[in-house]
Amino acid sequence: MNDQQFIPCPTENCSGNIFFDPHELMRGAQFVCPICNTVVGLAPESREIVNEAIEKFDELKRDIIKMKKDHSMS
Ligand SMILES: [Zn+2]
C-alpha cells in the first residue's frame, strides 16, 4: 500500500485519471492529466481543509495498522 491516489480528470470528455500524492498536493504540488495535460492543484485557501482531512486519514491508517498488529499477536 502507498499513498498514491487518483481523481478523474475534471476536463469534459477526458477519461484520464490524475494520480497524486495527497501529501504533495497539500504542500502545493500540481499534478497533470496524462491524457489532456490539464493541471490540477489546490487553491491556497483549500489547503487547510485538505490538511485536516489528510491528518484524519493518517490517524485512520495508524489505527488500522495498530489493529492489524493487535490481531496478529492474538
Ligand atoms: Zn484529462
PDB file of the backbone (N, CA, C, O) and the ligand in Angstrom, with CONECT records:
HET     ZN  A 101       1
ATOM      1  N   MET A   1       0.833  -1.200   0.000  1.00  0.00           N
ATOM      2  CA  MET A   1       0.000   0.000   0.000  1.00  0.00           C
ATOM      3  C   MET A   1       0.873   1.258   0.000  1.00  0.00           C
ATOM      4  O   MET A   1       1.875   1.319   0.713  1.00  0.00           O
ATOM      5  N   ASN A   2       0.505   2.233  -0.776  1.00  0.00           N
ATOM      6  CA  ASN A   2       1.164   3.541  -0.685  1.00  0.00           C
ATOM      7  C   ASN A   2       0.106   4.634  -0.665  1.00  0.00           C
ATOM      8  O   ASN A   2      -1.094   4.360  -0.627  1.00  0.00           O
ATOM      9  N   ASP A   3       0.567   5.854  -0.689  1.00  0.00           N
ATOM     10  CA  ASP A   3      -0.345   6.981  -0.560  1.00  0.00           C
ATOM     11  C   ASP A   3      -0.883   7.463  -1.899  1.00  0.00           C
ATOM     12  O   ASP A   3      -1.600   8.462  -1.952  1.00  0.00           O
ATOM     13  N   GLN A   4      -0.555   6.782  -2.956  1.00  0.00           N
ATOM     14  CA  GLN A   4      -0.967   7.270  -4.269  1.00  0.00           C
ATOM     15  C   GLN A   4      -2.481   7.176  -4.440  1.00  0.00           C
ATOM     16  O   GLN A   4      -3.089   6.126  -4.237  1.00  0.00           O
ATOM     17  N   GLN A   5      -3.056   8.293  -4.813  1.00  0.00           N
ATOM     18  CA  GLN A   5      -4.493   8.367  -5.040  1.00  0.00           C
ATOM     19  C   GLN A   5      -4.697   8.914  -6.446  1.00  0.00           C
ATOM     20  O   GLN A   5      -3.768   9.445  -7.055  1.00  0.00           O
ATOM     21  N   PHE A   6      -5.912   8.780  -6.956  1.00  0.00           N
ATOM     22  CA  PHE A   6      -6.168   9.479  -8.208  1.00  0.00           C
ATOM     23  C   PHE A   6      -7.561  10.073  -8.212  1.00  0.00           C
ATOM     24  O   PHE A   6      -8.464   9.613  -7.514  1.00  0.00           O
ATOM     25  N   ILE A   7      -7.704  11.103  -9.015  1.00  0.00           N
ATOM     26  CA  ILE A   7      -9.014  11.694  -9.236  1.00  0.00           C
ATOM     27  C   ILE A   7      -9.281  11.659 -10.725  1.00  0.00           C
ATOM     28  O   ILE A   7      -8.353  11.752 -11.529  1.00  0.00           O
ATOM     29  N   PRO A   8     -10.548  11.527 -11.098  1.00  0.00           N
ATOM     30  CA  PRO A   8     -10.869  11.606 -12.521  1.00  0.00           C
ATOM     31  C   PRO A   8     -10.559  13.003 -13.042  1.00  0.00           C
ATOM     32  O   PRO A   8     -10.774  13.995 -12.345  1.00  0.00           O
ATOM     33  N   CYS A   9     -10.063  13.075 -14.243  1.00  0.00           N
ATOM     34  CA  CYS A   9      -9.735  14.370 -14.834  1.00  0.00           C
ATOM     35  C   CYS A   9     -10.977  15.252 -14.892  1.00  0.00           C
ATOM     36  O   CYS A   9     -12.038  14.800 -15.322  1.00  0.00           O
ATOM     37  N   PRO A  10     -10.854  16.507 -14.464  1.00  0.00           N
ATOM     38  CA  PRO A  10     -12.011  17.415 -14.458  1.00  0.00           C
ATOM     39  C   PRO A  10     -12.401  17.921 -15.842  1.00  0.00           C
ATOM     40  O   PRO A  10     -13.437  18.567 -15.997  1.00  0.00           O
ATOM     41  N   THR A  11     -11.593  17.639 -16.828  1.00  0.00           N
ATOM     42  CA  THR A  11     -11.895  18.134 -18.172  1.00  0.00           C
ATOM     43  C   THR A  11     -13.028  17.324 -18.794  1.00  0.00           C
ATOM     44  O   THR A  11     -13.041  16.094 -18.738  1.00  0.00           O
ATOM     45  N   GLU A  12     -13.960  18.030 -19.377  1.00  0.00           N
ATOM     46  CA  GLU A  12     -15.083  17.374 -20.027  1.00  0.00           C
ATOM     47  C   GLU A  12     -14.590  16.478 -21.160  1.00  0.00           C
ATOM     48  O   GLU A  12     -13.701  16.862 -21.920  1.00  0.00           O
ATOM     49  N   ASN A  13     -15.161  15.302 -21.268  1.00  0.00           N
ATOM     50  CA  ASN A  13     -14.832  14.350 -22.332  1.00  0.00           C
ATOM     51  C   ASN A  13     -13.419  13.764 -22.216  1.00  0.00           C
ATOM     52  O   ASN A  13     -12.938  13.125 -23.152  1.00  0.00           O
ATOM     53  N   CYS A  14     -12.769  13.971 -21.103  1.00  0.00           N
ATOM     54  CA  CYS A  14     -11.476  13.332 -20.901  1.00  0.00           C
ATOM     55  C   CYS A  14     -11.675  12.220 -19.879  1.00  0.00           C
ATOM     56  O   CYS A  14     -12.256  12.438 -18.815  1.00  0.00           O
ATOM     57  N   SER A  15     -11.194  11.040 -20.207  1.00  0.00           N
ATOM     58  CA  SER A  15     -11.367   9.902 -19.295  1.00  0.00           C
ATOM     59  C   SER A  15     -10.095   9.618 -18.507  1.00  0.00           C
ATOM     60  O   SER A  15      -9.936   8.540 -17.934  1.00  0.00           O
ATOM     61  N   GLY A  16      -9.198  10.591 -18.483  1.00  0.00           N
ATOM     62  CA  GLY A  16      -7.922  10.386 -17.795  1.00  0.00           C
ATOM     63  C   GLY A  16      -8.078  10.344 -16.288  1.00  0.00           C
ATOM     64  O   GLY A  16      -8.996  10.941 -15.725  1.00  0.00           O
ATOM     65  N   ASN A  17      -7.178   9.639 -15.653  1.00  0.00           N
ATOM     66  CA  ASN A  17      -7.081   9.672 -14.197  1.00  0.00           C
ATOM     67  C   ASN A  17      -5.794  10.392 -13.817  1.00  0.00           C
ATOM     68  O   ASN A  17      -4.718  10.099 -14.338  1.00  0.00           O
ATOM     69  N   ILE A  18      -5.930  11.328 -12.910  1.00  0.00           N
ATOM     70  CA  ILE A  18      -4.760  12.098 -12.486  1.00  0.00           C
ATOM     71  C   ILE A  18      -4.296  11.548 -11.148  1.00  0.00           C
ATOM     72  O   ILE A  18      -4.981  11.689 -10.135  1.00  0.00           O
ATOM     73  N   PHE A  19      -3.128  10.920 -11.152  1.00  0.00           N
ATOM     74  CA  PHE A  19      -2.582  10.358  -9.918  1.00  0.00           C
ATOM     75  C   PHE A  19      -1.906  11.449  -9.115  1.00  0.00           C
ATOM     76  O   PHE A  19      -1.212  12.306  -9.663  1.00  0.00           O
ATOM     77  N   PHE A  20      -2.113  11.409  -7.818  1.00  0.00           N
ATOM     78  CA  PHE A  20      -1.482  12.419  -6.982  1.00  0.00           C
ATOM     79  C   PHE A  20      -1.154  11.832  -5.624  1.00  0.00           C
ATOM     80  O   PHE A  20      -1.765  10.862  -5.176  1.00  0.00           O
ATOM     81  N   ASP A  21      -0.192  12.433  -4.994  1.00  0.00           N
ATOM     82  CA  ASP A  21       0.149  12.091  -3.615  1.00  0.00           C
ATOM     83  C   ASP A  21      -0.472  13.162  -2.727  1.00  0.00           C
ATOM     84  O   ASP A  21      -0.121  14.336  -2.844  1.00  0.00           O
ATOM     85  N   PRO A  22      -1.382  12.781  -1.848  1.00  0.00           N
ATOM     86  CA  PRO A  22      -2.085  13.793  -1.046  1.00  0.00           C
ATOM     87  C   PRO A  22      -1.153  14.679  -0.231  1.00  0.00           C
ATOM     88  O   PRO A  22      -1.448  15.850   0.010  1.00  0.00           O
ATOM     89  N   HIS A  23      -0.032  14.115   0.188  1.00  0.00           N
ATOM     90  CA  HIS A  23       0.889  14.932   0.963  1.00  0.00           C
ATOM     91  C   HIS A  23       1.568  15.982   0.086  1.00  0.00           C
ATOM     92  O   HIS A  23       1.781  17.119   0.506  1.00  0.00           O
ATOM     93  N   GLU A  24       1.901  15.579  -1.136  1.00  0.00           N
ATOM     94  CA  GLU A  24       2.474  16.535  -2.082  1.00  0.00           C
ATOM     95  C   GLU A  24       1.430  17.587  -2.458  1.00  0.00           C
ATOM     96  O   GLU A  24       1.732  18.776  -2.562  1.00  0.00           O
ATOM     97  N   LEU A  25       0.219  17.130  -2.657  1.00  0.00           N
ATOM     98  CA  LEU A  25      -0.874  18.041  -3.010  1.00  0.00           C
ATOM     99  C   LEU A  25      -1.035  19.102  -1.933  1.00  0.00           C
ATOM    100  O   LEU A  25      -1.208  20.287  -2.220  1.00  0.00           O
ATOM    101  N   MET A  26      -0.976  18.653  -0.703  1.00  0.00           N
ATOM    102  CA  MET A  26      -1.141  19.545   0.441  1.00  0.00           C
ATOM    103  C   MET A  26      -0.035  20.590   0.471  1.00  0.00           C
ATOM    104  O   MET A  26      -0.245  21.728   0.892  1.00  0.00           O
ATOM    105  N   ARG A  27       1.144  20.185   0.019  1.00  0.00           N
ATOM    106  CA  ARG A  27       2.265  21.120   0.026  1.00  0.00           C
ATOM    107  C   ARG A  27       2.219  22.078  -1.162  1.00  0.00           C
ATOM    108  O   ARG A  27       3.093  22.932  -1.314  1.00  0.00           O
ATOM    109  N   GLY A  28       1.194  21.932  -1.999  1.00  0.00           N
ATOM    110  CA  GLY A  28       1.031  22.881  -3.093  1.00  0.00           C
ATOM    111  C   GLY A  28       1.484  22.354  -4.438  1.00  0.00           C
ATOM    112  O   GLY A  28       1.534  23.101  -5.415  1.00  0.00           O
ATOM    113  N   ALA A  29       1.818  21.061  -4.498  1.00  0.00           N
ATOM    114  CA  ALA A  29       2.236  20.485  -5.773  1.00  0.00           C
ATOM    115  C   ALA A  29       1.052  20.431  -6.728  1.00  0.00           C
ATOM    116  O   ALA A  29      -0.103  20.388  -6.306  1.00  0.00           O
ATOM    117  N   GLN A  30       1.356  20.434  -8.013  1.00  0.00           N
ATOM    118  CA  GLN A  30       0.319  20.310  -9.024  1.00  0.00           C
ATOM    119  C   GLN A  30       0.553  19.028  -9.806  1.00  0.00           C
ATOM    120  O   GLN A  30       1.684  18.566  -9.954  1.00  0.00           O
ATOM    121  N   PHE A  31      -0.537  18.468 -10.300  1.00  0.00           N
ATOM    122  CA  PHE A  31      -0.452  17.193 -10.996  1.00  0.00           C
ATOM    123  C   PHE A  31      -1.134  17.315 -12.350  1.00  0.00           C
ATOM    124  O   PHE A  31      -2.089  18.072 -12.520  1.00  0.00           O
ATOM    125  N   VAL A  32      -0.625  16.558 -13.300  1.00  0.00           N
ATOM    126  CA  VAL A  32      -1.027  16.737 -14.692  1.00  0.00           C
ATOM    127  C   VAL A  32      -1.772  15.511 -15.199  1.00  0.00           C
ATOM    128  O   VAL A  32      -1.356  14.376 -14.965  1.00  0.00           O
ATOM    129  N   CYS A  33      -2.878  15.752 -15.894  1.00  0.00           N
ATOM    130  CA  CYS A  33      -3.592  14.658 -16.546  1.00  0.00           C
ATOM    131  C   CYS A  33      -2.714  14.081 -17.646  1.00  0.00           C
ATOM    132  O   CYS A  33      -2.211  14.826 -18.487  1.00  0.00           O
ATOM    133  N   PRO A  34      -2.518  12.752 -17.652  1.00  0.00           N
ATOM    134  CA  PRO A  34      -1.634  12.156 -18.668  1.00  0.00           C
ATOM    135  C   PRO A  34      -2.235  12.218 -20.065  1.00  0.00           C
ATOM    136  O   PRO A  34      -1.516  12.045 -21.050  1.00  0.00           O
ATOM    137  N   ILE A  35      -3.533  12.462 -20.170  1.00  0.00           N
ATOM    138  CA  ILE A  35      -4.175  12.463 -21.488  1.00  0.00           C
ATOM    139  C   ILE A  35      -4.275  13.875 -22.064  1.00  0.00           C
ATOM    140  O   ILE A  35      -3.860  14.108 -23.200  1.00  0.00           O
ATOM    141  N   CYS A  36      -4.818  14.814 -21.299  1.00  0.00           N
ATOM    142  CA  CYS A  36      -5.066  16.139 -21.867  1.00  0.00           C
ATOM    143  C   CYS A  36      -4.164  17.218 -21.261  1.00  0.00           C
ATOM    144  O   CYS A  36      -4.258  18.390 -21.625  1.00  0.00           O
ATOM    145  N   ASN A  37      -3.294  16.816 -20.339  1.00  0.00           N
ATOM    146  CA  ASN A  37      -2.339  17.753 -19.735  1.00  0.00           C
ATOM    147  C   ASN A  37      -2.980  18.846 -18.887  1.00  0.00           C
ATOM    148  O   ASN A  37      -2.342  19.853 -18.580  1.00  0.00           O
ATOM    149  N   THR A  38      -4.240  18.646 -18.510  1.00  0.00           N
ATOM    150  CA  THR A  38      -4.840  19.570 -17.553  1.00  0.00           C
ATOM    151  C   THR A  38      -4.075  19.483 -16.233  1.00  0.00           C
ATOM    152  O   THR A  38      -3.758  18.395 -15.750  1.00  0.00           O
ATOM    153  N   VAL A  39      -3.793  20.628 -15.674  1.00  0.00           N
ATOM    154  CA  VAL A  39      -3.068  20.667 -14.412  1.00  0.00           C
ATOM    155  C   VAL A  39      -4.064  20.871 -13.279  1.00  0.00           C
ATOM    156  O   VAL A  39      -4.899  21.775 -13.323  1.00  0.00           O
ATOM    157  N   VAL A  40      -3.964  20.026 -12.272  1.00  0.00           N
ATOM    158  CA  VAL A  40      -4.810  20.215 -11.099  1.00  0.00           C
ATOM    159  C   VAL A  40      -3.929  20.477  -9.885  1.00  0.00           C
ATOM    160  O   VAL A  40      -2.810  19.975  -9.776  1.00  0.00           O
ATOM    161  N   GLY A  41      -4.463  21.266  -8.994  1.00  0.00           N
ATOM    162  CA  GLY A  41      -3.758  21.575  -7.766  1.00  0.00           C
ATOM    163  C   GLY A  41      -4.736  22.224  -6.816  1.00  0.00           C
ATOM    164  O   GLY A  41      -5.907  22.414  -7.144  1.00  0.00           O
ATOM    165  N   LEU A  42      -4.260  22.555  -5.660  1.00  0.00           N
ATOM    166  CA  LEU A  42      -5.137  23.150  -4.665  1.00  0.00           C
ATOM    167  C   LEU A  42      -5.014  24.658  -4.654  1.00  0.00           C
ATOM    168  O   LEU A  42      -3.917  25.209  -4.744  1.00  0.00           O
ATOM    169  N   ALA A  43      -6.148  25.315  -4.543  1.00  0.00           N
ATOM    170  CA  ALA A  43      -6.110  26.739  -4.237  1.00  0.00           C
ATOM    171  C   ALA A  43      -5.570  26.887  -2.816  1.00  0.00           C
ATOM    172  O   ALA A  43      -5.876  26.065  -1.952  1.00  0.00           O
ATOM    173  N   PRO A  44      -4.784  27.905  -2.572  1.00  0.00           N
ATOM    174  CA  PRO A  44      -4.181  28.066  -1.236  1.00  0.00           C
ATOM    175  C   PRO A  44      -5.228  28.009  -0.127  1.00  0.00           C
ATOM    176  O   PRO A  44      -4.958  27.468   0.945  1.00  0.00           O
ATOM    177  N   GLU A  45      -6.401  28.553  -0.364  1.00  0.00           N
ATOM    178  CA  GLU A  45      -7.422  28.579   0.680  1.00  0.00           C
ATOM    179  C   GLU A  45      -8.018  27.197   0.930  1.00  0.00           C
ATOM    180  O   GLU A  45      -8.700  27.002   1.936  1.00  0.00           O
ATOM    181  N   SER A  46      -7.781  26.242   0.049  1.00  0.00           N
ATOM    182  CA  SER A  46      -8.304  24.896   0.238  1.00  0.00           C
ATOM    183  C   SER A  46      -7.345  24.009   1.013  1.00  0.00           C
ATOM    184  O   SER A  46      -7.724  22.950   1.513  1.00  0.00           O
ATOM    185  N   ARG A  47      -6.108  24.451   1.106  1.00  0.00           N
ATOM    186  CA  ARG A  47      -5.096  23.555   1.682  1.00  0.00           C
ATOM    187  C   ARG A  47      -5.376  23.221   3.131  1.00  0.00           C
ATOM    188  O   ARG A  47      -5.127  22.104   3.585  1.00  0.00           O
ATOM    189  N   GLU A  48      -5.895  24.200   3.852  1.00  0.00           N
ATOM    190  CA  GLU A  48      -6.187  23.968   5.261  1.00  0.00           C
ATOM    191  C   GLU A  48      -7.164  22.808   5.417  1.00  0.00           C
ATOM    192  O   GLU A  48      -6.983  21.930   6.262  1.00  0.00           O
ATOM    193  N   ILE A  49      -8.198  22.822   4.591  1.00  0.00           N
ATOM    194  CA  ILE A  49      -9.232  21.782   4.661  1.00  0.00           C
ATOM    195  C   ILE A  49      -8.631  20.422   4.332  1.00  0.00           C
ATOM    196  O   ILE A  49      -8.875  19.439   5.032  1.00  0.00           O
ATOM    197  N   VAL A  50      -7.849  20.375   3.270  1.00  0.00           N
ATOM    198  CA  VAL A  50      -7.243  19.108   2.870  1.00  0.00           C
ATOM    199  C   VAL A  50      -6.273  18.635   3.932  1.00  0.00           C
ATOM    200  O   VAL A  50      -6.201  17.445   4.239  1.00  0.00           O
ATOM    201  N   ASN A  51      -5.536  19.564   4.484  1.00  0.00           N
ATOM    202  CA  ASN A  51      -4.606  19.243   5.557  1.00  0.00           C
ATOM    203  C   ASN A  51      -5.324  18.494   6.679  1.00  0.00           C
ATOM    204  O   ASN A  51      -4.859  17.455   7.146  1.00  0.00           O
ATOM    205  N   GLU A  52      -6.434  19.028   7.090  1.00  0.00           N
ATOM    206  CA  GLU A  52      -7.221  18.378   8.142  1.00  0.00           C
ATOM    207  C   GLU A  52      -7.653  16.984   7.720  1.00  0.00           C
ATOM    208  O   GLU A  52      -7.536  16.028   8.487  1.00  0.00           O
ATOM    209  N   ALA A  53      -8.149  16.877   6.508  1.00  0.00           N
ATOM    210  CA  ALA A  53      -8.634  15.588   6.015  1.00  0.00           C
ATOM    211  C   ALA A  53      -7.503  14.572   5.992  1.00  0.00           C
ATOM    212  O   ALA A  53      -7.691  13.411   6.354  1.00  0.00           O
ATOM    213  N   ILE A  54      -6.322  15.020   5.560  1.00  0.00           N
ATOM    214  CA  ILE A  54      -5.191  14.109   5.468  1.00  0.00           C
ATOM    215  C   ILE A  54      -4.721  13.704   6.862  1.00  0.00           C
ATOM    216  O   ILE A  54      -4.332  12.556   7.080  1.00  0.00           O
ATOM    217  N   GLU A  55      -4.755  14.634   7.794  1.00  0.00           N
ATOM    218  CA  GLU A  55      -4.372  14.268   9.146  1.00  0.00           C
ATOM    219  C   GLU A  55      -5.298  13.192   9.697  1.00  0.00           C
ATOM    220  O   GLU A  55      -4.851  12.256  10.360  1.00  0.00           O
ATOM    221  N   LYS A  56      -6.580  13.329   9.420  1.00  0.00           N
ATOM    222  CA  LYS A  56      -7.532  12.310   9.868  1.00  0.00           C
ATOM    223  C   LYS A  56      -7.261  10.992   9.162  1.00  0.00           C
ATOM    224  O   LYS A  56      -7.343   9.922   9.765  1.00  0.00           O
ATOM    225  N   PHE A  57      -6.937  11.081   7.878  1.00  0.00           N
ATOM    226  CA  PHE A  57      -6.642   9.895   7.096  1.00  0.00           C
ATOM    227  C   PHE A  57      -5.429   9.166   7.683  1.00  0.00           C
ATOM    228  O   PHE A  57      -5.427   7.941   7.807  1.00  0.00           O
ATOM    229  N   ASP A  58      -4.408   9.934   8.037  1.00  0.00           N
ATOM    230  CA  ASP A  58      -3.214   9.333   8.629  1.00  0.00           C
ATOM    231  C   ASP A  58      -3.536   8.701   9.982  1.00  0.00           C
ATOM    232  O   ASP A  58      -3.030   7.628  10.309  1.00  0.00           O
ATOM    233  N   GLU A  59      -4.372   9.368  10.757  1.00  0.00           N
ATOM    234  CA  GLU A  59      -4.788   8.786  12.035  1.00  0.00           C
ATOM    235  C   GLU A  59      -5.490   7.454  11.800  1.00  0.00           C
ATOM    236  O   GLU A  59      -5.246   6.464  12.489  1.00  0.00           O
ATOM    237  N   LEU A  60      -6.365   7.467  10.810  1.00  0.00           N
ATOM    238  CA  LEU A  60      -7.115   6.261  10.489  1.00  0.00           C
ATOM    239  C   LEU A  60      -6.166   5.138  10.088  1.00  0.00           C
ATOM    240  O   LEU A  60      -6.331   3.991  10.505  1.00  0.00           O
ATOM    241  N   LYS A  61      -5.168   5.483   9.270  1.00  0.00           N
ATOM    242  CA  LYS A  61      -4.204   4.469   8.841  1.00  0.00           C
ATOM    243  C   LYS A  61      -3.439   3.905  10.034  1.00  0.00           C
ATOM    244  O   LYS A  61      -3.195   2.701  10.121  1.00  0.00           O
ATOM    245  N   ARG A  62      -3.062   4.802  10.955  1.00  0.00           N
ATOM    246  CA  ARG A  62      -2.354   4.323  12.140  1.00  0.00           C
ATOM    247  C   ARG A  62      -3.232   3.361  12.923  1.00  0.00           C
ATOM    248  O   ARG A  62      -2.772   2.334  13.421  1.00  0.00           O
ATOM    249  N   ASP A  63      -4.504   3.716  13.019  1.00  0.00           N
ATOM    250  CA  ASP A  63      -5.438   2.845  13.732  1.00  0.00           C
ATOM    251  C   ASP A  63      -5.535   1.491  13.060  1.00  0.00           C
ATOM    252  O   ASP A  63      -5.560   0.455  13.724  1.00  0.00           O
ATOM    253  N   ILE A  64      -5.590   1.506  11.745  1.00  0.00           N
ATOM    254  CA  ILE A  64      -5.707   0.257  11.005  1.00  0.00           C
ATOM    255  C   ILE A  64      -4.464  -0.599  11.241  1.00  0.00           C
ATOM    256  O   ILE A  64      -4.563  -1.802  11.483  1.00  0.00           O
ATOM    257  N   ILE A  65      -3.282   0.041  11.168  1.00  0.00           N
ATOM    258  CA  ILE A  65      -2.040  -0.697  11.376  1.00  0.00           C
ATOM    259  C   ILE A  65      -2.009  -1.291  12.783  1.00  0.00           C
ATOM    260  O   ILE A  65      -1.624  -2.444  12.978  1.00  0.00           O
ATOM    261  N   LYS A  66      -2.420  -0.483  13.755  1.00  0.00           N
ATOM    262  CA  LYS A  66      -2.421  -0.937  15.127  1.00  0.00           C
ATOM    263  C   LYS A  66      -3.356  -2.138  15.299  1.00  0.00           C
ATOM    264  O   LYS A  66      -3.021  -3.125  15.954  1.00  0.00           O
ATOM    265  N   MET A  67      -4.520  -2.021  14.699  1.00  0.00           N
ATOM    266  CA  MET A  67      -5.482  -3.105  14.789  1.00  0.00           C
ATOM    267  C   MET A  67      -4.919  -4.388  14.189  1.00  0.00           C
ATOM    268  O   MET A  67      -5.093  -5.477  14.735  1.00  0.00           O
ATOM    269  N   LYS A  68      -4.249  -4.239  13.068  1.00  0.00           N
ATOM    270  CA  LYS A  68      -3.666  -5.423  12.415  1.00  0.00           C
ATOM    271  C   LYS A  68      -2.621  -6.077  13.316  1.00  0.00           C
ATOM    272  O   LYS A  68      -2.568  -7.300  13.452  1.00  0.00           O
ATOM    273  N   LYS A  69      -1.782  -5.219  13.936  1.00  0.00           N
ATOM    274  CA  LYS A  69      -0.758  -5.768  14.820  1.00  0.00           C
ATOM    275  C   LYS A  69      -1.392  -6.499  15.996  1.00  0.00           C
ATOM    276  O   LYS A  69      -1.000  -7.612  16.347  1.00  0.00           O
ATOM    277  N   ASP A  70      -2.390  -5.839  16.599  1.00  0.00           N
ATOM    278  CA  ASP A  70      -3.062  -6.459  17.736  1.00  0.00           C
ATOM    279  C   ASP A  70      -3.641  -7.808  17.326  1.00  0.00           C
ATOM    280  O   ASP A  70      -3.568  -8.792  18.062  1.00  0.00           O
ATOM    281  N   HIS A  71      -4.205  -7.820  16.150  1.00  0.00           N
ATOM    282  CA  HIS A  71      -4.863  -9.025  15.674  1.00  0.00           C
ATOM    283  C   HIS A  71      -3.842 -10.154  15.458  1.00  0.00           C
ATOM    284  O   HIS A  71      -4.075 -11.306  15.824  1.00  0.00           O
ATOM    285  N   SER A  72      -2.699  -9.783  14.847  1.00  0.00           N
ATOM    286  CA  SER A  72      -1.729 -10.814  14.509  1.00  0.00           C
ATOM    287  C   SER A  72      -1.066 -11.406  15.760  1.00  0.00           C
ATOM    288  O   SER A  72      -0.556 -12.526  15.734  1.00  0.00           O
ATOM    289  N   MET A  73      -1.084 -10.629  16.863  1.00  0.00           N
ATOM    290  CA  MET A  73      -0.454 -11.116  18.077  1.00  0.00           C
ATOM    291  C   MET A  73      -1.343 -12.097  18.837  1.00  0.00           C
ATOM    292  O   MET A  73      -0.867 -12.893  19.646  1.00  0.00           O
ATOM    293  N   SER A  74      -2.628 -12.024  18.560  1.00  0.00           N
ATOM    294  CA  SER A  74      -3.549 -12.863  19.332  1.00  0.00           C
ATOM    295  C   SER A  74      -3.611 -14.285  18.760  1.00  0.00           C
ATOM    296  O   SER A  74      -4.337 -15.130  19.284  1.00  0.00           O
TER     297      SER A  74
HETATM  298 ZN    ZN A 101      -7.644  14.960 -18.900  1.00  0.00          ZN2+
END
